[in-house]
Amino acid sequence: MNRTKAGIISFAIILTLLMLFGTEFFEGVWSFPTFSPIPLMIFALVGTGIYATIKLGFPQLRYLKHGINVTRGIYDNPEDEGDLNHFRALTTALSATVGIGNIAGVATALYYGGPGALFWMWVTAFFGTTLKYAECSLSLKYREIRSDGHTAGGPMYTIEHGMGKNWRWMAVAFASFAIICSFATGNAIQAFTVSDQIYSEMSQFLGTEHFLTLKHHVWTGFELSVQQVINGILLVTVIGLVIIGGIKRIGHVTGYLAPIMAVIYVVAASLILLVNIDKIGASFALIFKMAFNPPATIAGTGGGILLTMLWGIKRGLYSNEAGQGSAAIAHSTAKTKYPIREGSVAMLGPFIDTLIICTLTGLVIITTGAWQHTQFYMNITDPVSQQVKDILNVGLFNSSLLTSYAFKEGLGFLFSFGDKIVTVSVLLFAVSTAISWSYYGDRSTVYLFGEKAIMAYKWVFLLFVFIGAIAELEAIWAFGDAALGIMTFPNLISIIFLSTALKVMTKDYFSKEHVPYKK
């Protein structure tokens, strides 16, 4: 069976299951099997990460310096096949990962799982670094070079070419859910967060009765304002202007956006932590304590350490995408003939994304006391205490609004608009993430349906940008999480299946002397 027919059948099955059982059927990926205290998704991600780390000899420690040197461009040969140099391949991948997960994702993890969730995000990042090394090396190894000179790579090609055509069904499954994930996780969630943040800012300025911010009842559980519609139109316009240009324009835009947005956010967060430096030690102690020994009131509700672990790993995966396979699509475009070289570059992603930026976000939320405005904190506090009354008087904050509140509190000594830094960061992060994810879905569409389907995909992608800008948070996150989890399994299986070949490739590559390229 060819890819197109397999793709049509795959989407028909997914839509049928969605109509019969709803999103709950897919959401179960994060709680399956129900009789087990540890969901299979967590076991698969962390287990595969540990297995690959041991088998490959801790590449995230041994080859990190080499990855930095490669990213600097000292080995770049412009004559090598590929679309982007190492730096732009990394920034394209980082633009998809350094984004809403670092602002809204961390906040959501703390909102439901408490400070201890940050520790499990670190665990996901450490072992996920090996997964990123593996999936990106393999994607470049098994990529295709089209007749026009452009690349086509990613886990779907790794599975089909590396494992054989008998595994094509699994490659098709990955590509199908990658397309769905590009609409939800990589797109609608980004649009929702930007729109929600802008609406919040406009409401503070104009009030909620202004014709722009007044929410009109559409149907039960769904309200819509003129401001949200305007947000959606603006986002569609900005993102559409970039993605129509293809990977080279995407690479150029993300090559500028990624560093700029990271510097703005990191400088502001570092300033807050510098002012609260006396609280950092206690914050780390709280993180470790609640990672392994959550309060009895949480454990008593059937959550405890598993609740904290689940939120940490879910948001860790969403943040750095390690093991998911999406970033491998961007890294497969690198201009190099050495797969391991690009794999070593890819390892920088989780370090920058989770171990640095997500940690900064988490520490800002904790040190400023903003974490007390979460559902987790309410669950561990006496519900009739004066403290709870004071917190409820200010309100509970989830997603990017929690991070905004933390920045406003943290930078209050300097100016009163610290939350606006988060608004700018959310805008830059979300746009760059959506731009990069459009390419992931684009490549998955080409794998299944060919080049002729690209424009149709891009128009549907832009439609979901608009839908995300006016939709509700819970529904978007839920289906996005489900697609993200399901597309991860085929990628993890391919890593395990090809780990021996990858070990040989690694040994062979690092047994050679690597001389900087000279023009």
N, C-alpha and C positions, 0 to 999 in steps of 0.2 A: 504494500500500500504506500502511495506517495505521501509526501508531507501535507499537501493541501487537503486531501481527503481525510487524513488522520486528524488534521487541525479542525476541520468542520465537525467531525464526529466528537472530538474532544469538547468543543464548545457546546455542542448539542447536549452532551451528557451533563456538563456543568450547569447549563440553563435549566435542564429538566429537574435536576436535583434541587436547584435553587427555587423553582416554582413549587415543587412538591413539599420540601422540608424547610425552606427559608434559609436565612443566613446562619441559623443555629446549627445546622448540619455541618457547615464549614468551620464555624467557630470552635467546634469540638476538637479541632486539631491541637488546641492548647490545653485540653483537659482529658485527652484520650490516653490510656483507657481509664474510664471513670472509677474503676476499682483500685487503681494504683495511686499511692501517695505522691509519686513523681510522674508527671506527664511525660509521654514518650518524646515530645518535642524537646523538652529540656534535656532528657537523657541522650537523645540523638545529637544535639548541638554540642553540649559539653563533652560527651563521651567521644565523639569523633574528633573534637579539638584536642583532647588529651591523647588519644591514640595517634593522631598525626604528629603532634608535638614530640612525643617519645620516639616514634618511628623515624622522623626526619632529624632528630637530634637537636631540638630546641632552636629552630632557625630564627625565631623572633629575637633571640639573644645573640646568636653567632653571626648572623648576616645583616643585622640592622645597619651597621656602619656602611657596608657595601651598598645597601639600598639608598642611603643618604648621598653617597658619592655618585651613584647612577642618576639620581634625581637632579643633582647639580648640573648634569649635562656633559660631564667630562668624557663619557664614552659615546655620546650621540654621533651617529654617522647618518647624515642626511640622505645617503644613497640607499639605506636599508628600506625594505618593504614595510609599509604601514601608513597610517594616516596622521598620527600625532606623535610628537616627541615624548620622552618619558615624563617630563614635568607636566605637560598638558594632559596626558593620559591620567596622571595622578590627580590633577586638579578637577578634571571632569568627573572622576570617580568620587573625589572628596566633596564636590559640589552637590552630589546626590546624597552623601552621608552626613557631611557637616551641614546641618540644617535644622529643621523643626525638631528632629530627635534630640538635638542638643539643648533646645529651649523648652519646647512643649513636652517632648518625650521624657526628659529627666524629671520635669515637674510632675507629670502624670505618674511616673514610677514612685515618687515620694508621696504624692497625694494618696495613693492606694496602699503602697507597700512600706512607707516610712523611710527614714534615713538609711536603714540597712540595705535597701534596694540598690543603693549606689555601689556597695561592695560587690554585689552579684553582677552589676554592669562591668566592673573591673575584671572579674573572672571571665566573663564572656569575651571581653576585649583581649585578654592575655592569650587565651587558647584560640580565640577567633583570629588572632594575627597569623597563626599557622594556617588556619583554614583559608585566609585571604591569600597567603603565599601559595598555597596548593592550587586553589581554584584559578588564580590568575596565571600561574605558570602553565597549567594545563590548557587553559583557554587559548593562550598564545601558541602553544605547541600544536593544537589541533584546529586552529583557525583556517578559514579559506581565504584565498586572495582572488577576488573577482576579476573578470576580464578587463574592467575599467581601472584596475589597480587598487581599489578600495578593499578593506578587510571585512570579514564576517566571522565573528567569533563569539564565544560564550559557552556556558555549560551544555547547551543543546548540541553544539558541534563537538564538544569534548565527549559527551555521551555517545553520540552516533559514530564518530570517527575513532575514538579511543576504546570504547567498549564493544562496538560492532553494531551492525544494522538491526540485529535482533533486539537491541535495546532502544530502537527508535521511538517506541511508544512512550518511554520514559522521557526522552528528549522532547517529544511533543507535549507531554504533560507539563514539563518545566516551562516551555515557551508559552503555553496557554495561560498558565497562572502568572507568568511574568507580565504578560499583556494586561491581565486583570489587575495585577499589583501596580502596574504603571498608572492605571486609571484611578486606583484608590490610594494606596500608600504613597506613591510617588507623585501624586497629582492632586486629587480631591482633598486630601488631608492638608496639603500645603496651602491650597486655595482657601480652605476653611479657616485655617489658623490666621492667615493674613487678613481675611475679611472680618473675622471675629475681633482681631486686634484693632483694626481701623475703626470698626463699629464702636468698640469700647471707647476709643479716643474721641470720636465724634460725639458720642453720648455725653462724655464728660464736658465737652465744650458747648454743645447745643442743647443738652437735655434730651430726654427720651420722648418728648411730645412734639419735637420739631418734625416737619414733613419728611425730612431725610431719614431721621432715626426712628420715627414712629413705626412700630411693628403691627402689621395687619394680619388678622387671622385668615389663613388660607384653608386649612382643614385641621382636624383634631391633632394637636401635638406639633403643628407646623405654623410658624409665623414668619413674615417676611417684611423687610423694610426697603425703601428706595435706595438707601445707602448700600445695602448688601448687593443689590442689582448693579449699581454703579461699580462697586468693587469687582464684581465678576466680569463686567465688560472690560474694565481697565486691565485686569490680569490676563484675560484672553488675548487682548491686543498686544501686550508686552511680550508674553510667552510665544504667541504666534509669530511675531516678527523675527524671533530668533530661531525657532525650531524648523521653520520652512527652509532655512539655509543649510541644514545638514550638519554632519559631525564637525567639519572644519570651522564653521561659524560658531557652533556650540563650544568647541575647544577654545576658540579665541575669547569668547565672552566669559566662560568659566575661568579661564586663565587669569582674567583681571578680577572678576567678582569674588572668587574664592579667597584669595589673599586679603583683599580689602575688607570683606565682611568679617573674616577671622580676626584681623588686627583690631578693628573697632570693638568687637565683642570681648576679646581677650584683655585688652587694655582696661576697659571699663570694669570687668569682673575682677581683674588683678588689683585695681585701685580699691575696690570694696573690701577685698580680703586683706589688703595692706592696712586699712583702717581698723579692721576687726581681727588683726593678727593674734591678739590675746585669746581669741575664741576658737582658733583653728585646731589646736590640740584637743580641746573638748569635743569639737565637731567630729574629728576622726575617731575619738573614743566612742562617741554615740553611734557612728556608722558601724563600727565593728561589733559593738554590743548588740545592736538591734538586728544585725545580719544573722547572728547565731542564737540570740537569746531575746526574742521579742517579748513585750509585756504580756502578762498572763491573760489580760482581757482580750488580746488579739488571738492568742493561742486557743483560748477557750471557745472562740467562735468557729474553730475549724480551720483557721488560717495559719497563724504562726509563721515559722520559718519558711514554709512552702509558699505562703502568700507573698512574702517579701522576695523570696527567690524567683518566683514566677514573674513578678512585675519587673524585677531587675534584669532578668534574662530577656524577657519580651522587649523591653525598651532598649536593652543593650544591643540586641539583634537589629532592632529598628534603627538605632543610632549608627552603628558601624557596618551593618549588612554583612558581617563576616559569616561565611557558611551559606549565605543566601544565594550567592552566585551572580547577583546583578552587577556588582562592580567589575567582575571578570569580563563583562561585555565591553566596558570602557577600556580596560587595560589590554584587551586583545587587539586594540587599534594601534598599539605602540610601534614605533619605527625601530625594530630590532630583530635580529635573527636568533637571539638567545632568550628562550622562554623564561629561564630562571632569573635572568637579569630584570625582567619586568615583574616577576614574582617578588623579588626582593624590594622593589619600589612599592609594590602594593602593600607590603607589611607596614609602611609608614601610616597608612590610613587609620587603622584602629588606634594606634598610638596618639595621633593628632586628634582624632575624633572623640574617642571615649576617655582615654587616660588623661588627656589634657583638657579639652573643652567641656566635656560632660562633667568632669570633676570640678572644674571652676563653677559651672552652673549649680551643681549640687551643694558645694560649699557656700556659695552666696546665699542660697535659699536657707541653709541651716544656720549659718553664722548671723544672719540678720533676724532670725526668729520667724521668718516667713513660713517655715515648715509647720508652724503651729496652726496655720490657717488651712489645714488639710483634713480630709476625712479620717486619715490614719490617726492623727493626733486627737481628734474628737473621740475616736473609739477607745483610746487609752486614758482618757481624762474623765473625771467625775462630771457627769452631764449636768448637774445642778450647781456646780461651783461658779463663783464669780468670774473665774478665769475664762470659763467657757462662754459665759454671757458677754464678756468683753470681746472675745474672739468673734462671736456671732454678730456682734454689733458692727464690726468691720466687715465680716463676711468670710466665707470659704472661697478659695481660689484654686482652680485647676488649669492644666495646660499652660499656655504662654502667659496667661493672666497672673499665675502664681510667680513666675519668673519676673514679670513686670513689677509686681508688688515688691519683690525682694530687691530689685535694682533701685526702685524709687526710695525704699527705706535705706538701702545701703549708701546711696549717693546723696541723701538728704542733707548731709553736712556741707555739700558743695553747691547743689542747686535742687530745685523741686521737680525737675522733669527727667529724673533718671530712668523712668519707665519708657521714655521716648526712645532711648537707646535700644531697648528691646524691640520696640515697634519697627525701627529702621532695620535692625538685625533680622527680625522675622521676615520683613519684606525681601531683603537681599537673600537670606537663606532659602526661603520658600521658592522664590523665582528660580534661583540657580538649581535647586533640587528638582523642581518640575522640569526644567530644561534638560538636565541630565537624564532623568527618568524617561523623558520622551524618546531619547535615543535607545534606551534599553528596550522599550516596547516596540520601537521602530525595527530594531534588529530581530526581535522575536517574531514580529509580523512578517518580515522578509523570509525568515527561516520557514515559516508555515505556508505563507501564501504568495511569496515572491515580491519583486520590486513594485509590481503594479498596484499592490495594496497599500503602499506607504502613505499616499495622500489621504486615502479613506481613514487610515489609522490616525493620522494627525488631526483630521477634523473631529473625529470622535474624542480624541485626547483633549482638544480644546473645549469640546462640549462638557467634559467632566471637570475641566477647570471652572467653568461657570456653575455647574451643579454643586461643586464643593464649596464655592463662595456663598451659596445660599442654604446649604444643608445643615443638618444637626450633627454634633460631635460624635455621639455614641455610635450611630449607624455607620459613619465613615470609618472610625477607628476599628470597629468590630470586623467588618468585611476586609479591610486592609490587613489587619493582623492575620486573618484566616488565609488569605492569598499568599501573604509573606511566608507563613509557616508551611503551607503545602508545597510551594515551589522550592523550599529548602531541602526537602527529602531527596529528590533526584540528584541534586548537587552533592549532598553528603555521601550518597551511595557511590557516585562516580569518584569522589576523592578517595574513599576506602578501596574501591576496586583498582584504581590506578596508582595507589600510594607506593607500591614497589617500583614501578616505572619512574615515578617522580623522584624517589630516593636515588636511583641510578643517575638520572638527569642532574640532580643536585651535586652528587659526588663528582661527576664528569666535569661540570661547569666550574666548580671551585678548585679543581685540580689544575686548572690552566692559569697562566698569568694574564691579567687583564690590564692592557695598556691604554691610557687615555687616547682618544681620537685626535689626530692633528690634521688640520686642513691643508 
